[in-house]
Each structure stands twice: as structure tokens, then as C-alpha cells.
Amino acid sequence: MSHHFSAADLSRIIEMAWEDRTPFEAIEQLYGLSEPALIKLMRRELKAGSFRLWRARVSGRNTKHLKLRNPAISRAYCPTQYKR
């Protein structure tokens, strides 16, 4: 399944993928990208070194998978992450 995203959506997807507390399931719910599809998108959109850093960062990270996440964490991001 091929997805075509606007530049703004693509930027937001990449931002969410880098965020530690945004689970893959949230990206799938919002944009319809499964984890394997997101990995393909990241491989295509990032430079090779950046992709390797991202994969190393998210591989096995509990907060990127809802099933592995501590049930006490119900938010997708830190309350102080976004400035008001």
C-alpha cells in the first residue's frame, strides 16, 4: 500500500517517529502506517546515518510499543515538551 503525504504530514510523521514517548501505534492510528511501513518511510526519507541512529534508538525501546509500555504512562508526550 503506497501512501502519499503532504510535506507537513511527512515532517510530522518523522517528528513523531523520533519522539521517545510516541508509540508506533499512535502513528499507525493517525497516518495508517504500520511499524514496517514507517521503517520503510524513514529509510527512504532520512540520510543513511540518520536512519541507522533512529533504528538504534527505537529498537527495543519500551515507550515506542504500547504492549511494552508501563501502564502508568497514558500520555504520548512529556507535558513540558511543547511550549505554550
C-alpha positions as CSV (number, residue, x, y, z in Angstrom):
1,M,0.0,0.0,0.0
2,S,1.5,3.3,-1.1
3,H,0.9,6.4,1.0
4,H,1.3,9.9,-0.3
5,F,1.7,12.5,2.4
6,S,2.0,16.3,2.2
7,A,5.3,17.8,3.2
8,A,3.7,18.9,6.5
9,D,2.4,15.4,7.3
10,L,5.7,13.8,6.3
11,S,7.5,16.2,8.6
12,R,5.1,15.4,11.5
13,I,5.4,11.6,10.9
14,I,9.2,11.8,11.1
15,E,9.0,14.0,14.2
16,M,6.6,11.5,15.9
17,A,8.9,8.6,14.9
18,W,11.9,10.3,16.7
19,E,9.9,11.1,19.8
20,D,10.6,8.6,22.6
21,R,7.1,8.7,24.0
22,T,5.1,8.5,20.8
23,P,4.3,4.8,20.2
24,F,4.3,3.3,16.8
25,E,0.6,2.5,17.3
26,A,-0.2,6.3,17.6
27,I,1.5,6.9,14.2
28,E,-0.5,4.0,12.7
29,Q,-3.8,5.3,14.1
30,L,-3.2,8.8,12.8
31,Y,-1.5,8.1,9.5
32,G,-2.2,4.4,8.7
33,L,1.4,3.4,8.7
34,S,2.3,0.1,10.3
35,E,5.7,-0.2,12.0
36,P,7.2,-1.9,8.9
37,A,5.8,0.8,6.6
38,L,7.1,3.5,8.9
39,I,10.5,1.9,8.9
40,K,10.4,1.9,5.0
41,L,9.4,5.6,5.0
42,M,12.1,6.5,7.5
43,R,14.7,4.6,5.4
44,R,13.6,6.5,2.3
45,E,13.3,10.0,3.9
46,L,16.4,10.1,6.2
47,K,20.0,10.1,5.3
48,A,21.6,6.6,5.8
49,G,23.4,7.7,9.0
50,S,20.3,9.3,10.5
51,F,18.3,6.2,9.7
52,R,20.8,4.0,11.5
53,L,20.8,6.3,14.5
54,W,17.0,6.3,14.6
55,R,16.8,2.4,14.3
56,A,19.3,2.0,17.1
57,R,17.3,4.5,19.2
58,V,13.9,2.9,18.8
59,S,14.8,-0.8,18.6
60,G,13.5,-2.4,21.8
61,R,12.5,0.9,23.3
62,N,9.6,0.2,25.6
63,T,7.9,3.6,25.1
64,K,7.7,3.0,21.3
65,H,5.5,-0.1,21.7
66,L,2.2,0.2,23.7
67,K,2.4,-3.5,24.7
68,L,5.8,-3.0,26.3
69,R,5.0,0.4,27.8
70,N,4.4,0.9,31.5
71,P,0.6,1.1,32.0
72,A,1.1,4.1,34.2
73,I,2.1,6.1,31.2
74,S,-1.1,7.3,29.4
75,R,0.2,10.3,27.5
76,A,2.1,10.4,24.2
77,Y,4.5,13.2,25.2
78,C,6.0,14.9,28.1
79,P,3.8,17.8,29.5
80,T,6.7,20.2,29.1
81,Q,7.6,19.1,25.6
82,Y,5.5,21.7,23.8
83,K,5.8,25.4,24.6
84,R,2.5,27.3,25.1
